[in-house]
Amino acid sequence: MSFCSFFGGEIFQNHFEPGIYVCAKCGYELFSSRSKYAHSSPWPTFTETIHADSVAKRPEHNRPGAIKVSCGRCGNGLGHEFLNDGPKRGQSRFIFSSSLKFIPKGEETSASQGQ
């Protein structure tokens, strides 16, 4: 299932089921539901990645404090990291769009084997 869209009504805005969020294009593990937190944005927000290379980052020159984020494996555009905008002082916030898929806890292994 796709994670959310740009058209409003994002069905996972308040979704906190245990599991992982993977790249919708290649299935690479990006975020654990443990790092997801409630935020006023309609898109999912996370504080950290699963792997050190889960995402690649590059500066967003026209948006100070924002960094473009893509999948660390396939380069699929994911969204942005907002510096020092996390739930704790000094923590960053990752925010994403329809480029994520959710895999419920217990289904992670079978989902990654299908990639």
Chimera marker file (.cmm) of the C-alpha trace (Angstrom):
<marker_set name="trace">
<marker id="1" x="0.000" y="0.000" z="0.000" r="1" g="1" b="0" radius="0.5"/>
<marker id="2" x="1.276" y="3.463" z="-0.794" r="1" g="1" b="0" radius="0.5"/>
<marker id="3" x="1.967" y="5.602" z="2.197" r="1" g="1" b="0" radius="0.5"/>
<marker id="4" x="0.180" y="8.867" z="1.433" r="1" g="1" b="0" radius="0.5"/>
<marker id="5" x="-0.596" y="11.288" z="-1.361" r="1" g="1" b="0" radius="0.5"/>
<marker id="6" x="-0.410" y="14.985" z="-2.139" r="1" g="1" b="0" radius="0.5"/>
<marker id="7" x="-4.187" y="15.278" z="-2.472" r="1" g="1" b="0" radius="0.5"/>
<marker id="8" x="-5.198" y="15.389" z="1.205" r="1" g="1" b="0" radius="0.5"/>
<marker id="9" x="-6.827" y="12.647" z="3.261" r="1" g="1" b="0" radius="0.5"/>
<marker id="10" x="-3.526" y="10.922" z="3.978" r="1" g="1" b="0" radius="0.5"/>
<marker id="11" x="-4.725" y="7.721" z="5.614" r="1" g="1" b="0" radius="0.5"/>
<marker id="12" x="-1.543" y="7.147" z="7.641" r="1" g="1" b="0" radius="0.5"/>
<marker id="13" x="-1.193" y="10.610" z="9.166" r="1" g="1" b="0" radius="0.5"/>
<marker id="14" x="-2.133" y="9.190" z="12.570" r="1" g="1" b="0" radius="0.5"/>
<marker id="15" x="-0.993" y="5.639" z="11.813" r="1" g="1" b="0" radius="0.5"/>
<marker id="16" x="1.216" y="4.162" z="14.539" r="1" g="1" b="0" radius="0.5"/>
<marker id="17" x="0.990" y="0.416" z="13.886" r="1" g="1" b="0" radius="0.5"/>
<marker id="18" x="4.298" y="-1.424" z="14.527" r="1" g="1" b="0" radius="0.5"/>
<marker id="19" x="6.321" y="-2.085" z="11.391" r="1" g="1" b="0" radius="0.5"/>
<marker id="20" x="8.714" y="-0.498" z="8.948" r="1" g="1" b="0" radius="0.5"/>
<marker id="21" x="8.486" y="2.015" z="6.134" r="1" g="1" b="0" radius="0.5"/>
<marker id="22" x="10.276" y="1.119" z="2.909" r="1" g="1" b="0" radius="0.5"/>
<marker id="23" x="10.977" y="2.830" z="-0.402" r="1" g="1" b="0" radius="0.5"/>
<marker id="24" x="7.944" y="2.365" z="-2.655" r="1" g="1" b="0" radius="0.5"/>
<marker id="25" x="10.237" y="1.937" z="-5.672" r="1" g="1" b="0" radius="0.5"/>
<marker id="26" x="12.862" y="-0.591" z="-4.498" r="1" g="1" b="0" radius="0.5"/>
<marker id="27" x="11.682" y="-1.797" z="-1.084" r="1" g="1" b="0" radius="0.5"/>
<marker id="28" x="14.785" y="-0.674" z="0.841" r="1" g="1" b="0" radius="0.5"/>
<marker id="29" x="14.201" y="-0.307" z="4.601" r="1" g="1" b="0" radius="0.5"/>
<marker id="30" x="14.053" y="3.370" z="5.548" r="1" g="1" b="0" radius="0.5"/>
<marker id="31" x="12.278" y="3.982" z="8.875" r="1" g="1" b="0" radius="0.5"/>
<marker id="32" x="10.944" y="2.039" z="11.834" r="1" g="1" b="0" radius="0.5"/>
<marker id="33" x="7.530" y="2.876" z="13.242" r="1" g="1" b="0" radius="0.5"/>
<marker id="34" x="9.389" y="3.446" z="16.545" r="1" g="1" b="0" radius="0.5"/>
<marker id="35" x="10.940" y="6.614" z="15.080" r="1" g="1" b="0" radius="0.5"/>
<marker id="36" x="7.604" y="7.982" z="13.800" r="1" g="1" b="0" radius="0.5"/>
<marker id="37" x="5.898" y="10.681" z="15.817" r="1" g="1" b="0" radius="0.5"/>
<marker id="38" x="2.742" y="12.788" z="15.684" r="1" g="1" b="0" radius="0.5"/>
<marker id="39" x="3.163" y="16.124" z="13.934" r="1" g="1" b="0" radius="0.5"/>
<marker id="40" x="0.827" y="18.756" z="12.522" r="1" g="1" b="0" radius="0.5"/>
<marker id="41" x="1.975" y="17.944" z="8.984" r="1" g="1" b="0" radius="0.5"/>
<marker id="42" x="-0.353" y="15.629" z="7.017" r="1" g="1" b="0" radius="0.5"/>
<marker id="43" x="2.687" y="13.572" z="5.959" r="1" g="1" b="0" radius="0.5"/>
<marker id="44" x="4.530" y="11.010" z="8.069" r="1" g="1" b="0" radius="0.5"/>
<marker id="45" x="7.350" y="12.319" z="10.230" r="1" g="1" b="0" radius="0.5"/>
<marker id="46" x="10.333" y="10.410" z="11.597" r="1" g="1" b="0" radius="0.5"/>
<marker id="47" x="13.391" y="11.211" z="13.679" r="1" g="1" b="0" radius="0.5"/>
<marker id="48" x="15.888" y="8.625" z="12.393" r="1" g="1" b="0" radius="0.5"/>
<marker id="49" x="16.548" y="6.066" z="9.683" r="1" g="1" b="0" radius="0.5"/>
<marker id="50" x="16.906" y="2.288" z="10.055" r="1" g="1" b="0" radius="0.5"/>
<marker id="51" x="20.326" y="2.111" z="8.366" r="1" g="1" b="0" radius="0.5"/>
<marker id="52" x="23.067" y="4.732" z="8.102" r="1" g="1" b="0" radius="0.5"/>
<marker id="53" x="22.671" y="4.532" z="4.295" r="1" g="1" b="0" radius="0.5"/>
<marker id="54" x="18.840" y="4.367" z="4.211" r="1" g="1" b="0" radius="0.5"/>
<marker id="55" x="18.694" y="7.834" z="2.711" r="1" g="1" b="0" radius="0.5"/>
<marker id="56" x="20.913" y="10.156" z="0.683" r="1" g="1" b="0" radius="0.5"/>
<marker id="57" x="20.758" y="13.893" z="1.394" r="1" g="1" b="0" radius="0.5"/>
<marker id="58" x="21.542" y="17.027" z="-0.569" r="1" g="1" b="0" radius="0.5"/>
<marker id="59" x="21.015" y="20.700" z="0.279" r="1" g="1" b="0" radius="0.5"/>
<marker id="60" x="17.854" y="22.428" z="-0.867" r="1" g="1" b="0" radius="0.5"/>
<marker id="61" x="19.302" y="25.783" z="-1.909" r="1" g="1" b="0" radius="0.5"/>
<marker id="62" x="16.012" y="27.711" z="-2.014" r="1" g="1" b="0" radius="0.5"/>
<marker id="63" x="14.821" y="26.444" z="1.416" r="1" g="1" b="0" radius="0.5"/>
<marker id="64" x="17.201" y="27.166" z="4.309" r="1" g="1" b="0" radius="0.5"/>
<marker id="65" x="16.988" y="24.491" z="6.985" r="1" g="1" b="0" radius="0.5"/>
<marker id="66" x="15.603" y="21.892" z="4.543" r="1" g="1" b="0" radius="0.5"/>
<marker id="67" x="17.503" y="19.045" z="2.922" r="1" g="1" b="0" radius="0.5"/>
<marker id="68" x="16.234" y="16.976" z="-0.015" r="1" g="1" b="0" radius="0.5"/>
<marker id="69" x="16.131" y="13.283" z="0.839" r="1" g="1" b="0" radius="0.5"/>
<marker id="70" x="16.150" y="10.319" z="-1.533" r="1" g="1" b="0" radius="0.5"/>
<marker id="71" x="16.368" y="6.548" z="-1.113" r="1" g="1" b="0" radius="0.5"/>
<marker id="72" x="19.924" y="5.499" z="-0.309" r="1" g="1" b="0" radius="0.5"/>
<marker id="73" x="19.647" y="2.484" z="-2.616" r="1" g="1" b="0" radius="0.5"/>
<marker id="74" x="17.762" y="3.594" z="-5.768" r="1" g="1" b="0" radius="0.5"/>
<marker id="75" x="17.710" y="7.410" z="-5.531" r="1" g="1" b="0" radius="0.5"/>
<marker id="76" x="13.888" y="7.658" z="-5.499" r="1" g="1" b="0" radius="0.5"/>
<marker id="77" x="12.859" y="11.100" z="-4.213" r="1" g="1" b="0" radius="0.5"/>
<marker id="78" x="11.350" y="10.761" z="-0.747" r="1" g="1" b="0" radius="0.5"/>
<marker id="79" x="10.849" y="14.204" z="0.721" r="1" g="1" b="0" radius="0.5"/>
<marker id="80" x="12.770" y="16.472" z="3.082" r="1" g="1" b="0" radius="0.5"/>
<marker id="81" x="14.645" y="16.611" z="6.333" r="1" g="1" b="0" radius="0.5"/>
<marker id="82" x="14.004" y="19.761" z="8.360" r="1" g="1" b="0" radius="0.5"/>
<marker id="83" x="16.932" y="20.592" z="10.607" r="1" g="1" b="0" radius="0.5"/>
<marker id="84" x="16.300" y="21.201" z="14.313" r="1" g="1" b="0" radius="0.5"/>
<marker id="85" x="12.534" y="20.722" z="13.864" r="1" g="1" b="0" radius="0.5"/>
<marker id="86" x="12.115" y="17.372" z="15.613" r="1" g="1" b="0" radius="0.5"/>
<marker id="87" x="10.218" y="16.532" z="18.778" r="1" g="1" b="0" radius="0.5"/>
<marker id="88" x="13.333" y="17.143" z="20.918" r="1" g="1" b="0" radius="0.5"/>
<marker id="89" x="15.746" y="20.089" z="20.923" r="1" g="1" b="0" radius="0.5"/>
<marker id="90" x="18.354" y="19.734" z="18.170" r="1" g="1" b="0" radius="0.5"/>
<marker id="91" x="16.596" y="16.773" z="16.538" r="1" g="1" b="0" radius="0.5"/>
<marker id="92" x="15.719" y="16.811" z="12.844" r="1" g="1" b="0" radius="0.5"/>
<marker id="93" x="12.380" y="15.885" z="11.304" r="1" g="1" b="0" radius="0.5"/>
<marker id="94" x="12.096" y="13.702" z="8.201" r="1" g="1" b="0" radius="0.5"/>
<marker id="95" x="8.852" y="14.227" z="6.293" r="1" g="1" b="0" radius="0.5"/>
<marker id="96" x="7.722" y="12.206" z="3.301" r="1" g="1" b="0" radius="0.5"/>
<marker id="97" x="5.129" y="11.759" z="0.624" r="1" g="1" b="0" radius="0.5"/>
<marker id="98" x="3.751" y="8.917" z="-1.477" r="1" g="1" b="0" radius="0.5"/>
<marker id="99" x="7.178" y="7.376" z="-2.005" r="1" g="1" b="0" radius="0.5"/>
<marker id="100" x="6.929" y="5.159" z="1.096" r="1" g="1" b="0" radius="0.5"/>
<marker id="101" x="5.177" y="1.865" z="1.742" r="1" g="1" b="0" radius="0.5"/>
<marker id="102" x="4.313" y="0.439" z="5.157" r="1" g="1" b="0" radius="0.5"/>
<marker id="103" x="5.157" y="-3.177" z="6.029" r="1" g="1" b="0" radius="0.5"/>
<marker id="104" x="3.427" y="-4.406" z="9.238" r="1" g="1" b="0" radius="0.5"/>
<marker id="105" x="5.567" y="-6.006" z="11.960" r="1" g="1" b="0" radius="0.5"/>
<marker id="106" x="6.055" y="-9.696" z="11.269" r="1" g="1" b="0" radius="0.5"/>
<marker id="107" x="5.850" y="-9.271" z="7.493" r="1" g="1" b="0" radius="0.5"/>
<marker id="108" x="9.222" y="-7.511" z="7.068" r="1" g="1" b="0" radius="0.5"/>
<marker id="109" x="11.237" y="-10.614" z="6.116" r="1" g="1" b="0" radius="0.5"/>
<marker id="110" x="8.790" y="-11.913" z="3.518" r="1" g="1" b="0" radius="0.5"/>
<marker id="111" x="8.431" y="-8.441" z="2.008" r="1" g="1" b="0" radius="0.5"/>
<marker id="112" x="12.192" y="-7.946" z="1.660" r="1" g="1" b="0" radius="0.5"/>
<marker id="113" x="12.647" y="-11.436" z="0.161" r="1" g="1" b="0" radius="0.5"/>
<marker id="114" x="10.230" y="-10.495" z="-2.607" r="1" g="1" b="0" radius="0.5"/>
<marker id="115" x="12.452" y="-7.597" z="-3.731" r="1" g="1" b="0" radius="0.5"/>
<link id1="1" id2="2" r="1" g="1" b="0" radius="0.2"/>
<link id1="2" id2="3" r="1" g="1" b="0" radius="0.2"/>
<link id1="3" id2="4" r="1" g="1" b="0" radius="0.2"/>
<link id1="4" id2="5" r="1" g="1" b="0" radius="0.2"/>
<link id1="5" id2="6" r="1" g="1" b="0" radius="0.2"/>
<link id1="6" id2="7" r="1" g="1" b="0" radius="0.2"/>
<link id1="7" id2="8" r="1" g="1" b="0" radius="0.2"/>
<link id1="8" id2="9" r="1" g="1" b="0" radius="0.2"/>
<link id1="9" id2="10" r="1" g="1" b="0" radius="0.2"/>
<link id1="10" id2="11" r="1" g="1" b="0" radius="0.2"/>
<link id1="11" id2="12" r="1" g="1" b="0" radius="0.2"/>
<link id1="12" id2="13" r="1" g="1" b="0" radius="0.2"/>
<link id1="13" id2="14" r="1" g="1" b="0" radius="0.2"/>
<link id1="14" id2="15" r="1" g="1" b="0" radius="0.2"/>
<link id1="15" id2="16" r="1" g="1" b="0" radius="0.2"/>
<link id1="16" id2="17" r="1" g="1" b="0" radius="0.2"/>
<link id1="17" id2="18" r="1" g="1" b="0" radius="0.2"/>
<link id1="18" id2="19" r="1" g="1" b="0" radius="0.2"/>
<link id1="19" id2="20" r="1" g="1" b="0" radius="0.2"/>
<link id1="20" id2="21" r="1" g="1" b="0" radius="0.2"/>
<link id1="21" id2="22" r="1" g="1" b="0" radius="0.2"/>
<link id1="22" id2="23" r="1" g="1" b="0" radius="0.2"/>
<link id1="23" id2="24" r="1" g="1" b="0" radius="0.2"/>
<link id1="24" id2="25" r="1" g="1" b="0" radius="0.2"/>
<link id1="25" id2="26" r="1" g="1" b="0" radius="0.2"/>
<link id1="26" id2="27" r="1" g="1" b="0" radius="0.2"/>
<link id1="27" id2="28" r="1" g="1" b="0" radius="0.2"/>
<link id1="28" id2="29" r="1" g="1" b="0" radius="0.2"/>
<link id1="29" id2="30" r="1" g="1" b="0" radius="0.2"/>
<link id1="30" id2="31" r="1" g="1" b="0" radius="0.2"/>
<link id1="31" id2="32" r="1" g="1" b="0" radius="0.2"/>
<link id1="32" id2="33" r="1" g="1" b="0" radius="0.2"/>
<link id1="33" id2="34" r="1" g="1" b="0" radius="0.2"/>
<link id1="34" id2="35" r="1" g="1" b="0" radius="0.2"/>
<link id1="35" id2="36" r="1" g="1" b="0" radius="0.2"/>
<link id1="36" id2="37" r="1" g="1" b="0" radius="0.2"/>
<link id1="37" id2="38" r="1" g="1" b="0" radius="0.2"/>
<link id1="38" id2="39" r="1" g="1" b="0" radius="0.2"/>
<link id1="39" id2="40" r="1" g="1" b="0" radius="0.2"/>
<link id1="40" id2="41" r="1" g="1" b="0" radius="0.2"/>
<link id1="41" id2="42" r="1" g="1" b="0" radius="0.2"/>
<link id1="42" id2="43" r="1" g="1" b="0" radius="0.2"/>
<link id1="43" id2="44" r="1" g="1" b="0" radius="0.2"/>
<link id1="44" id2="45" r="1" g="1" b="0" radius="0.2"/>
<link id1="45" id2="46" r="1" g="1" b="0" radius="0.2"/>
<link id1="46" id2="47" r="1" g="1" b="0" radius="0.2"/>
<link id1="47" id2="48" r="1" g="1" b="0" radius="0.2"/>
<link id1="48" id2="49" r="1" g="1" b="0" radius="0.2"/>
<link id1="49" id2="50" r="1" g="1" b="0" radius="0.2"/>
<link id1="50" id2="51" r="1" g="1" b="0" radius="0.2"/>
<link id1="51" id2="52" r="1" g="1" b="0" radius="0.2"/>
<link id1="52" id2="53" r="1" g="1" b="0" radius="0.2"/>
<link id1="53" id2="54" r="1" g="1" b="0" radius="0.2"/>
<link id1="54" id2="55" r="1" g="1" b="0" radius="0.2"/>
<link id1="55" id2="56" r="1" g="1" b="0" radius="0.2"/>
<link id1="56" id2="57" r="1" g="1" b="0" radius="0.2"/>
<link id1="57" id2="58" r="1" g="1" b="0" radius="0.2"/>
<link id1="58" id2="59" r="1" g="1" b="0" radius="0.2"/>
<link id1="59" id2="60" r="1" g="1" b="0" radius="0.2"/>
<link id1="60" id2="61" r="1" g="1" b="0" radius="0.2"/>
<link id1="61" id2="62" r="1" g="1" b="0" radius="0.2"/>
<link id1="62" id2="63" r="1" g="1" b="0" radius="0.2"/>
<link id1="63" id2="64" r="1" g="1" b="0" radius="0.2"/>
<link id1="64" id2="65" r="1" g="1" b="0" radius="0.2"/>
<link id1="65" id2="66" r="1" g="1" b="0" radius="0.2"/>
<link id1="66" id2="67" r="1" g="1" b="0" radius="0.2"/>
<link id1="67" id2="68" r="1" g="1" b="0" radius="0.2"/>
<link id1="68" id2="69" r="1" g="1" b="0" radius="0.2"/>
<link id1="69" id2="70" r="1" g="1" b="0" radius="0.2"/>
<link id1="70" id2="71" r="1" g="1" b="0" radius="0.2"/>
<link id1="71" id2="72" r="1" g="1" b="0" radius="0.2"/>
<link id1="72" id2="73" r="1" g="1" b="0" radius="0.2"/>
<link id1="73" id2="74" r="1" g="1" b="0" radius="0.2"/>
<link id1="74" id2="75" r="1" g="1" b="0" radius="0.2"/>
<link id1="75" id2="76" r="1" g="1" b="0" radius="0.2"/>
<link id1="76" id2="77" r="1" g="1" b="0" radius="0.2"/>
<link id1="77" id2="78" r="1" g="1" b="0" radius="0.2"/>
<link id1="78" id2="79" r="1" g="1" b="0" radius="0.2"/>
<link id1="79" id2="80" r="1" g="1" b="0" radius="0.2"/>
<link id1="80" id2="81" r="1" g="1" b="0" radius="0.2"/>
<link id1="81" id2="82" r="1" g="1" b="0" radius="0.2"/>
<link id1="82" id2="83" r="1" g="1" b="0" radius="0.2"/>
<link id1="83" id2="84" r="1" g="1" b="0" radius="0.2"/>
<link id1="84" id2="85" r="1" g="1" b="0" radius="0.2"/>
<link id1="85" id2="86" r="1" g="1" b="0" radius="0.2"/>
<link id1="86" id2="87" r="1" g="1" b="0" radius="0.2"/>
<link id1="87" id2="88" r="1" g="1" b="0" radius="0.2"/>
<link id1="88" id2="89" r="1" g="1" b="0" radius="0.2"/>
<link id1="89" id2="90" r="1" g="1" b="0" radius="0.2"/>
<link id1="90" id2="91" r="1" g="1" b="0" radius="0.2"/>
<link id1="91" id2="92" r="1" g="1" b="0" radius="0.2"/>
<link id1="92" id2="93" r="1" g="1" b="0" radius="0.2"/>
<link id1="93" id2="94" r="1" g="1" b="0" radius="0.2"/>
<link id1="94" id2="95" r="1" g="1" b="0" radius="0.2"/>
<link id1="95" id2="96" r="1" g="1" b="0" radius="0.2"/>
<link id1="96" id2="97" r="1" g="1" b="0" radius="0.2"/>
<link id1="97" id2="98" r="1" g="1" b="0" radius="0.2"/>
<link id1="98" id2="99" r="1" g="1" b="0" radius="0.2"/>
<link id1="99" id2="100" r="1" g="1" b="0" radius="0.2"/>
<link id1="100" id2="101" r="1" g="1" b="0" radius="0.2"/>
<link id1="101" id2="102" r="1" g="1" b="0" radius="0.2"/>
<link id1="102" id2="103" r="1" g="1" b="0" radius="0.2"/>
<link id1="103" id2="104" r="1" g="1" b="0" radius="0.2"/>
<link id1="104" id2="105" r="1" g="1" b="0" radius="0.2"/>
<link id1="105" id2="106" r="1" g="1" b="0" radius="0.2"/>
<link id1="106" id2="107" r="1" g="1" b="0" radius="0.2"/>
<link id1="107" id2="108" r="1" g="1" b="0" radius="0.2"/>
<link id1="108" id2="109" r="1" g="1" b="0" radius="0.2"/>
<link id1="109" id2="110" r="1" g="1" b="0" radius="0.2"/>
<link id1="110" id2="111" r="1" g="1" b="0" radius="0.2"/>
<link id1="111" id2="112" r="1" g="1" b="0" radius="0.2"/>
<link id1="112" id2="113" r="1" g="1" b="0" radius="0.2"/>
<link id1="113" id2="114" r="1" g="1" b="0" radius="0.2"/>
<link id1="114" id2="115" r="1" g="1" b="0" radius="0.2"/>
</marker_set>
